[in-house]
């Protein structure tokens, strides 16, 4: 065994097999932003982005504890049970021997409350990095199961529409949470333009304003749009994708929290976007485009509107990340 191997004897962990961490004791990873819901697919559809990313360092410890470090001074909870990266690691080490723990150092680049999967990036990045050090001991589905505990810390609810694409890459369908059933969805190469108005919408708050019951006619329309969107991705039918990016249940309620939303959506489609809407619980707005020139034109529309409103913002023009969380070094 070379000096970079770390042997961990398993006294009753998964499958009663020994765990051998063959990848060293420290790994650096990029944890990407994500777009949840994809307009009509509330809690069941998600998409992984190339930009922006959190930078994380995960270190293997030889004692059963979790340490959280905010590398850039961002006010993150340091109690693992209250941290979106820490809670999943706590769940993970509960299925490992007593001499296993992790230290997670987080360079937070995806702003919490932005609507582009900040909590999911921390949760997914932590478990993917830890699993890498364990020699990929757990499956991707296991990692989603652990990471959802980070989402519960953030919003009070375990959901996987950001977590799954962050871990699997690309576009994912969460067919079921109980039992967990994740379906990767092939998709055409699309560009994604995002504007993040500099206000915060907490996921927990955005969930509380939703209606508890919906009309059957609205549910039927929503089901048709979800099926149409998935079919459009698989068939690479851009027109069908555009027609299906419609939400008659969630967006009409949540959009009132986002200044300029209706104008952004209308004018971006006029500029050539296939369609789009609220990213996750907001306030970020995303638009899908068939090519880079269109995506850049859409960005220009977003900038013009928020410059006129007088609200600070950040924009991103990026593409679908087919890989998800990425190891960038040891």
C-alpha positions, 0 to 999 in steps of 0.5 A, spaced: 500 500 500 502 506 498 503 512 502 497 516 499 492 510 501 488 510 507 485 503 510 479 504 514 477 497 517 469 497 517 466 494 523 459 493 520 458 498 515 455 497 508 455 490 506 460 488 511 466 490 506 472 494 508 472 501 506 479 503 502 480 510 501 485 510 495 484 517 493 488 520 499 486 524 505 484 531 501 480 533 495 478 539 492 472 540 488 467 544 484 460 544 486 456 547 481 449 551 481 443 548 479 436 550 476 430 547 480 423 546 478 424 548 470 418 552 471 413 546 471 416 541 474 416 543 482 420 539 486 421 533 480 425 537 475 432 540 475 438 542 471 446 543 473 450 549 470 457 550 469 457 557 472 457 559 478 461 554 483 462 553 490 470 551 491 470 546 497 476 542 500 474 535 504 479 532 508 478 525 511 479 525 519 481 519 523 475 520 528 468 520 528 467 528 527 465 533 522 468 540 522 466 546 518 470 551 516 468 558 512 474 559 508 472 566 506 469 569 512 462 568 509 457 567 516 456 560 515 453 555 521 459 552 524 455 547 527 455 541 523 447 539 524 445 546 522 450 547 516 447 544 509 454 541 508 455 538 515 448 535 516 449 530 510 456 528 512 453 527 519 448 522 516 454 519 512 459 517 518 453 514 521 453 509 516 461 508 517 466 506 522 467 510 529 474 512 526 471 516 520 470 523 520 471 529 515 473 536 515 469 541 510 472 547 508 467 552 504 469 557 499 462 560 498 461 563 491 453 561 490 450 566 494 445 563 499 437 565 498 439 566 490 435 560 487 440 557 484 442 551 489 446 554 494 444 549 499 444 543 494 452 545 492 454 545 499 450 538 501 452 535 494 459 537 494 461 535 501 458 528 500 461 527 493 468 529 496 467 525 502 465 519 497 471 520 493 476 519 499 472 513 501 474 510 494 467 511 491 464 507 497 457 509 496 452 510 490 450 516 487 443 515 489 446 514 496 449 521 496 443 524 494 439 520 500 445 523 504 445 530 501 437 531 502 439 532 509 442 539 507 436 541 504 432 539 510 436 544 514 435 550 509 428 549 507 425 544 513 423 539 507 428 534 504 427 535 496 432 533 491 430 537 485 437 541 486 441 535 489 440 530 484 442 534 478 448 537 482 450 530 483 448 526 477 449 532 472 445 534 466 437 534 467 434 529 472 427 527 474 426 525 481 420 520 480 419 519 487 423 521 494 420 515 498 423 510 495 428 515 492 428 514 484 432 518 480 432 518 472 437 522 468 434 525 462 438 526 456 437 533 453 440 538 447 445 542 448 442 549 450 445 555 453 442 558 460 442 565 461 440 567 469 439 574 472 440 574 480 436 580 482 440 582 489 434 580 494 434 574 498 428 569 497 428 564 502 426 557 500 422 556 507 419 562 506 417 561 498 414 554 500 409 557 505 406 562 501 404 556 496 397 554 496 395 547 499 390 545 494 390 546 486 384 546 481 384 539 477 384 543 471 390 546 473 393 540 475 392 537 468 395 542 465 401 542 469 402 534 468 401 536 460 407 541 461 411 536 465 410 530 460 411 535 454 418 538 457 421 531 458 419 529 451 422 535 448 428 534 452 429 527 449 426 528 442 431 535 442 424 538 440 426 546 441 419 548 440 416 543 444 420 545 450 418 552 449 411 550 449 412 546 455 415 551 459 409 554 463 407 554 470 400 555 472 400 553 479 407 555 483 409 561 478 403 565 479 404 565 486 412 566 487 413 571 481 410 577 486 416 576 490 421 578 484 421 585 481 420 585 474 419 578 473 413 579 468 417 584 464 423 579 464 420 573 462 416 577 456 422 581 453 427 575 453 422 570 449 421 576 444 429 576 444 429 569 442 429 565 448 425 558 448 422 560 455 424 560 462 422 562 469 423 562 476 429 558 478 428 554 484 424 559 489 427 565 486 429 571 486 434 568 480 430 568 473 433 563 468 432 563 460 433 557 455 436 559 449 438 555 442 445 558 441 450 563 445 448 569 441 441 568 443 443 567 450 447 573 450 442 577 447 437 575 453 442 577 458 442 584 455 435 584 456 435 582 463 441 588 464 436 593 461 430 591 465 434 591 472 438 597 470 432 601 469 428 598 475 435 600 479 436 594 482 443 591 483 443 584 479 448 579 477 448 575 470 450 568 468 451 566 461 452 558 461 451 551 459 448 545 462 453 541 466 453 534 464 458 532 470 455 535 476 460 536 482 467 535 479 474 533 483 479 538 481 485 536 485 488 533 491 
